[in-house]
Amino acid sequence: MVLAGSHSDGGENETVVDFKGKPFDKSRTGGWLAAGLILGTELAERICVNGISMNLVTYLVGDLHISAAKSANIVTNFMGTLNLLALLGGFLADAKLGRYLTVAIFSVITAMGVTLLTVATTIPSMKPPACSDYRRLHHGATTIPSIEANGGQLAMLYVALYTIALGGGGIKANVSGFGSDQFDVKDPKEEKAMIFFFNRFYFCISLGSLFAVTILVYIQDNVGRDYGYGISAGAMAIAVIILLVGTPFYRYKKPKGSPLTIIWRVGYLAWMKRKLPYPSDSSMLNEYHNTKAPHTQRLRCLDKAAVIDDSEAKEIRTKSPWVVSTVTEIEEVKMVLKLIPIWSTCILFWTVYSQMTTFSVEQATIMNRNIGSFVIPAGSLSFFLIVTILIFTSLNEKLFVPFARKITHNAKGLTSLQRVAIGLIFSMAAMVAAAIVEKQRRVMEVHQHIKISVFWLVPQFFLVGAGEAFAYVGQLEFFIREAPDKMKSMSTGLFLSTLSMGFFVSSLLVSLVDKVTKKGWIRNNLNKGRLENFYWLLAVLGVLNFLVFLAFAMKHQYKMEHYMSSNEENELKDWNGGSIEDIEKIQKVEEMI
């Protein structure tokens, strides 16, 4: 039996079709088979990205002889670009390609990038001479520094890394949404299955990450980079094949246009009409009485986009969106802009997080990593980060949230901003712990010639992991709930951009500190530097950022609270895209993420 494939998503009916463009057959498409094939793509993407990012700094410093500061910036710029390009991936999917084509195309790009990286690390001419070989050529001298990789040797590496960043960004922005498209939320059985899909999606991310920081990192360090990256390339290629084989089994939603276009259009029209006077009554704004969001007085300059000029009357009848905006569109843009203050104060958490993939790994390389005869790969310390995330994610729902419900008498227990606040506190504590441990490590090695155990680094990984369990969920929930219903995909991209900016801020701070201290804090030889001072700087910045965050958070009024305070309950169904029962269902899904 062929069923009409449409269901509500974001407040609007969307036609869902099969790969031939016909109404989907529920018995032949979608469900767990289709979702499972899609999950394989995310698993492979996590293996590739984490297998590279968590151990790349050791290759840059050890094999390419690049300075510690520059190596850290290469890693953070790579990760920052990857997360920033998620905005591009989301835009292309919404505006033109759709989620399936976007995931498929960018998966191929990722596979090409990892293949290039494998080649770049395999060809001997792509690396400078080993330190021992270089010094032997200079008559055994030991004081001559190793030669650093030149621009030509770095060229293929950069091309490979940013090809991976492009592909990973496109996958990251769309794979979870494409997976959830395989379930019909109007069907109670499929709606329940979709809740478990998000659980399994997170499990795949964690599984891929654990494999990357344990097995893959060990292979890179002990067998060869070419083998480690080759496995990643093979995993991505297999994932592409599996994704394509599943083409007949997927359900597809046609792209409806990117919400970024709406934001651009409202800004453009508000600027073009900036000299027009405000109407004497707000009800004179275009489609004021048909708005799906209450009109607000904040950012009134944007209201100019809905002012109707007498000379535009004929053009308005053509319903051209580039002539005048509606009040609904303007209020949706205002909602997005309202998120920016919180967005800006979430960035520093990811700056702290980025240290776990750079300087913490460099610290591990010169510490005692032996367990008997087994040597722990420096990049595998991230194992403690991932395990802590999983533990605290479970404890959130089993322990922390029920406890918070009893104290606050709030059904949710912790609000999204309260979760973010807890995550920020953990990040500050992590930098304090990192500074103390680094000072002790350096003193013990320089003055007593004792290499302390690498397990002294576990507290900072533990604290950052615990912080991520709160901050990641809190930020994701905040941006999804507080964004306009038509802009849910873009709000996910906005959330990912905080990760991107965090990595870029890390690069900026490292460069500034390197210049101001004249390479005094961050040295290639950490024993001659003052890395703990850099950690203390991040801790102080964390405190200042936390105070600003509290100021913004206390002033923020949640979307539902704002609407209910307007006493327009009769519009609740229209504004939120569904009944109160529908909202509760969406909340259940989001709480399971």
N, C-alpha and C positions, 0 to 999 in steps of 0.2 A: 504494500500500500504506500503510495507516494503522498507525503505530508507537505503542506505548505510550510516552508521553513522561515518562520520569522518569530522573533522574540524580542522582548524589551531589553535594551541595554543603554543605560545612560539617559533614560527618559524618552527615547524615540524608537519607533519600530524599525527594525533592520531586517532586510531580506537576506536569508541564509540560503545558499545554493550549493549544489555539488560541483565537481570540477568541470562539468559540461555547461554550467550556468543554469541548470534546471533546479526546481524546488527539490530539496534534499530528501532522500529516503532514510528515515530514522533507523531502520533496521540494517542498512548497509553502510552508513557513514557516521562519523563522529564516535563518541563514546571512548572507552578506555583503549581500544586498539589504536585509534587515530592519535589520542593524547599520548599514549606510550611511545609511539614513533617520534612524536615531536619532542618528548622529554629527552630522547637520545641526543638531539642537537644541543640542548642545554648542557647535558652531561659532558659532551665532547668540548664545548666552548669553555667550560670551567676547567677541564683538564689542561687545555691549551694555555689559557690566560694565567691561571695560578701556577702551572708548571714553569711558565716563563718569568712572571713577575716576582715570585717568592725567592728565586735563586739567580736572577739575572745579574744582580750587583756583584756576586762572587766571580762571574765570568768577566765582567767589565774590569774589575780591579785585578783579578788574578791572571787572566789570559791576555787581555788587551792593555793592561797596565795604565788604565785611566785613573785619575785621582779619585779619592773617596767622595769628595763633594760633587764632582762632575758626574760620577757614576750614579750617585743618589738622584741627581737631577734627571738623568736619562731615564731611570726607572719611573720616577714620579711623573715626568712629562708624558711618558708612554701611557701610564694608567689614567692620567688626567684626560688625555686626548681620547682614549677609548670610551670613557664615560661621557665625555662631552659629545662625541659623535652619536650617542644614543638619541640625542635630540634630532639629528639628521635622519636616523633610521626611522624614528617615530613619525617625522614629517612626511617622508616618502611613502610610508605605509598608509597614512591617513589621507594624503593628498592624491596619490596616483596608483601605487603598486598593489596595495593590499598587504596583509600580514604574511600570507603564504609566499608570494613572490619575493618580498623583502627578506624573509628568513632564508629562503633558498639561495638567492643571489649573494647575500652577505655571508652565508655559510661557505659557499665556494670561494669567496674572497679570503675568508679566514684560512681555509685549507691551503690556498696559494701562498698566503703570508707565512704560515708555519713551514711549508716546504722550502720557501726562500731562506728562512732562518736556519733550517737544517743544512742547506747548501752553504750558507755563509759561515757556519761554524765547522764545516767539514773541510773546506778548501784551505790548505796550509797558508797560501799567500794572503788570505784574508785576516791573518793574525801577525803581529810583530814577533820577532825572535823571542824565545823564552829567555828569562833573565840569565840563567846559567850559561846559555849559548852566547848571548850578547857579551857577557863579561869575559868569557873565554877568548873571544876574538880580540879583546883588549888586554891580552896578556894576563888573564886571571884577576884583573882588578876587581875589588869588591865594593869600592866606593862609588863607582860609576852607576848612575840610576838606570833602570830598565827603560828601553825605548817605548814610547807610547804609540798606540795604533794611529795611523795617519788617516786623513780624510777619505782616501780611496778605499782603505780597509773598512772604514766605518760606513761607507755609502750603502753597501748591500744590507748591512745590519739595520740601518735606519729605515731603508725601504721595506724590509721584512717586518720590522716592528710596527710601522705605521699602517702597513697593509693589514696586519692582524688587528690593530686598533680600529680601523675602518670596519672590518668584518664583524669584530666582536661587538662594536657599538650597535650595528644593525640588528644583530641577533638579540642582544640584551633588551632592546627596546620593544621587541615584538613577540618573542617566543612564548612568554607566559600568557599574553593576551590571545595568541593563536591557539594555544592549548586549551584555554578556558572557552574559546569559541566552539569547541567540540561537544559542549554540553548545553542543553536547553534549560534555562532557569525556570521556564514555565512548567516543566515536567518535574514533579517532586523527586522522583528517583534520580534523574540526571542532575538536579540541583544539589542533592546530597552528595552525588559522586564528584561534583565540581569542588565541593569543600575539601574532599580528600585529595583532589588533584593538586591543590595548592600545598598541602602537606607533602605530597610526593615530589612536587616541583622543588620545594626547599630541600628535601632529602637528596635529590639529584645534585643540587648545587653543592651540598655538604659532602656527598660521596665523591664527586669529581675533585673537590678541593682537597679532601683527605688523601686521595690517590696521588694527586699532584705533589703535595708537600712531603709525602713519605716515599712511595715507590719511585715516582718519576725523578724527584730530586736526588735520590740515592743513585739511580742509574746515571744521571747527568754527572755527578761528582766522581763516581767510581768506575763506570764503564765508558762513558763518553757523552759529550753534549750532543753529538750527531745522533746517537742512539736515543737519547732522551727526547730530543725535539722530533726525531723521526717517528717515535711512538705517538706523539701528539698529532703530527701530520696525518698518520695513518688513522687515528681515532676520528679526526675531523672528516677525512675522506669517506670513511665508513658511515659516519653520521649523515653526510650529504646523500649518499646512496640510499640509506634507509628512509630519509625524508622524501626523496623523489619517488621511491617505490610506493610509499603510502599515498601518493597524489589522489588516486580514485576514492580513498576512504575518508578524506577530510571534508569538513563543512567550511564554506567560505563566506565571509562578509565583504560586500563590495565597499571600497573606500568612499567616504562621503565628503572628503575635503578636510584639510588640516585646520585646527583651531588657531594655529599661528596666523592664518590668513585673516581671521576675524580680528585678532589683536592688532595686526598691522593696519587693517582697514579702519578700525575705530580711531586709532592714533592719527592716521592720515587725514580722516575727515574732521577730527577735532582740530587739527592744525589748520586745515584749509578754511574752516569756519570760525576761527578764533576771534575774528573781528565782529562777528554777528552778536547782537545783544541776546541775553538770556530771555526766554519768554516770561511773561508776567506770572504764569502759572505752569508748574511742572507738567500738568496734565496735557499741555499743548505739545509736549515732545512726541516724536514719532512712535506710534503704537504703545503709548503709555498705558492704556487701559487693557492691552493684551499681553502685558509683560508677565513672564513666568518667575520673575524675581522682584522683590520689593525695591522700589526706587530709593536710593540713598543720596544724602547731600555731600558725602565725602568725594574728593576728586571731581568737583563740579566742572572742571575744565573739560572733562571727557563728555559731559552732557551736550556740549556744542555739536558733537557728531550727530545727535538726534534732532537738532533744530532744523525746522523746515523753512527754507527760503522760498519766497513767493515765486522766484524765477525757476525753481526746481519742480513746480507742481506737475508739469507735463512729464518730466523725466521720472518722477516718483511713480506715476501711473504705470511705467514700464517695470516697476519693481526691481530696478537695478540696485544691488547692494552697495555700489560705489557712489551713490548719490546721497543717501542718508542712512544712518544706522538706526537700529531699534533700541529701545530702552533695555530690553533683555540682553542684547549683545554688549551694551555699555556696562551693565551691572556685572556681567560675566567677566569682562576685562578688569573691572574694579576688584573683583574677588581674587583674580590672579595677582594683581599688584599688591593686594593686602597680604599676600604670602611672602613677599620679598624680605621684609624685616626679619622674620623667623628664618627664612632661607639663608640670609647672610650670616646669622649666628650659628648655623649648623655646620658651616664650612670647616671651622677649626677642629672639630672632632676628627674629620677625615685627614686633616693635616697630621694630627697625632697618630692616627691609624697608619699613615704612610711610613712612619718611622719603623714599623714592624717589618717592612719589606726592604728597608735600606740599612740604616745604621745599626739596628738591632742584629741584622744578619752579619754585618761586618764585625760587630763585637764578638759574635759567636765564632767567627773564623779564627780568632786568636785566643780563645779560651779552651779549657780542657773539655773535650767532647767525647772522651773515652768512657765506654761501659765495658770493662774487661778489654777484650781485643777488638770490639766493635766501635767504630768512630761514627758518631751521629753527624749527618750532613748539616751544615750550618743553616741551610734553607728549610730544614725539617722542623725547626723550632716553631714554625707557624702551626704545627700540629696542635700545640697547646692553645693557640688562639682559636682554632676551629672547634676543638672539643669544648672549650669554655663557652663558645657561642651556643652550641647545641645544648649544653647543660642548662645554661641560664634561660634559653628560650623555653625549655620544658618547665623550669622552675617558675617562670613568669606566670604561666596559666595554672600550675598546680599549687603554688605557694604564695608568690608575691601578690598576684591579683586578688585571690580570695582574702588575703590578709588586709589588703588595701580597702576592699569592699567593707570589711567590718569597721575599719577606722573612719572612712570617709562617708559611709552609707550611700555610696555611689555604685550603681549597678555595674559600671565598667571597671570600677576599682581605680585604675590609673588612667588619666587622660593622656592623649598623645603627647602633649607638651610636657607633662610630668615625666613621661618615659624619656623624652629627650633630655630633660634636666638631669635625671639620674645618670644617663649615659655621659653627659658632659662632666659630671663629678668624677665618674670612674676614669675618664681620660686625663683629668688633672692629677688624680692619684697615681696613674700609670707613669706620668712624666716625672713625678717626685721619686717614685721607686726607681725609675730608670737612671735618674741623676745620681742617686745614692749608690746604686750598684756599680755604675761606671766609675765613680770616684774610688770606690773600694777596689774594683778590679785593677785599675791603673796603679794604685799605691802598692798593692800586693805584688804585681808583676815587676814594676820598676825598682822598688826598694827591697823586696824580699825574693824576687825571682821565682814567684809562685804563680802558676796559672790556675785561677779559681775555676770551679766547675761551671759549665755552660748552664746548668740548672738554676743558677742565680738570676738568669734572665727570665725564668718562667713567670715571676710575679708581674712583670710589665706586660707580657703576652696575656696573662690571665686577666688583668685589669682592663686592658683594651678589649679583649673578647667579651667580658661581662658588659662593658660599656656599649659595645656594638649590639648585643642582644636587646638592650633597651633603646639605644639611639636609632638603630636601623628600623626597627618595628615602629617606633614612635614617629619618626620622620615620614616613613612610607604611609602610615595611617593618616597623619596630618595632611600631607599633600593630596592624598586621594579623597579624603572626606571634605576638605575645605575648598577644593577646586570646583568650578562649575561642572555640572553633570556632563555637558558636551565635551569637556576638556580633560577627561580622566586619563587618556593616553598621554597627553602633553604633561599632565601633572606628574606622571611617573618619570618622564624625561626631566622635569624640573627637579625632582628628588635626586635623580642620578647626577645632575649637574652639580649638586653640593659635593658629591664624591670627587667629581672632576676638579672643581675649584679647590678642594682640600689638597689634592696632589699638586696643583699648580702653585698654591700658596706655599707649600713645602719647598718647592724648587726656588721660589722667590726668596724665602727666608734663608735658605742655605746659601744662595748667591750673595745676599746682603751681609750675612754674618761672615762669610768667607772674605768679603771685601773689607768690611769694617774692622775685623780683627786681624787682617793681613795674614789669613790662613793660620791664625793662632789657635782657634778652637777646633777646627775640623782639619785634621792632617791625614795623609795617607797612612802614616804610622800612628794609630790611635794612642799609643803610649806617650807620644810627644805632643798630643793635642789636649784639648779641654772639652771633650764631647759632652761632659756632664753640664757644662755651662749652657750649651744649646738646649739640653733637656730642661734645665731650669727656666730658660727663656720661654719655652713652650708652656711650662706650668704657669708662669706669670701671665702670659697672654691668655691662657685658659681661664684664669680667674677673672680677668677683665672682660673677656668674652661672655663668661657666665653671668656677670652682673648686667651686661647689656641685654643678654637673652632674657633674664628675669624681668627687666623693664618692659620689653616687647611682649613677653608672654602674659604678664598681668594686664596689659591693655588689650590683648587680643580677645575678641568676642567670637566664639565658634559660630559657624554658619547656622546651625539649628537653633542656637540660643538667640541669635539676631533675628531669625525669622519668627520664632515664637513670641519674642518681645514686641513684634509688630502687630500682634493680635489679628493676623489674617489667616486663620487656620483653614478657611475654605479654599485657600490657594495652595495648601500643603501638598496635595497630590500632584498638581501641575508643576510646582517648582522643583520638587525632588524626583520627578520622573516616575512616580508610582505611589501606591498607598503606603500607610504606615507599616502594614505587614510586609510590603516589599522592602522598605527601608530596613526593617529588622532582619530580613533575610540577607541583605547585602552586608549588614553589620556582622552577621554570623560568619560570612565568608571572609571578610577582612580580618576578623579576630583570629581566624585559623591560619592566616598567612604567616 
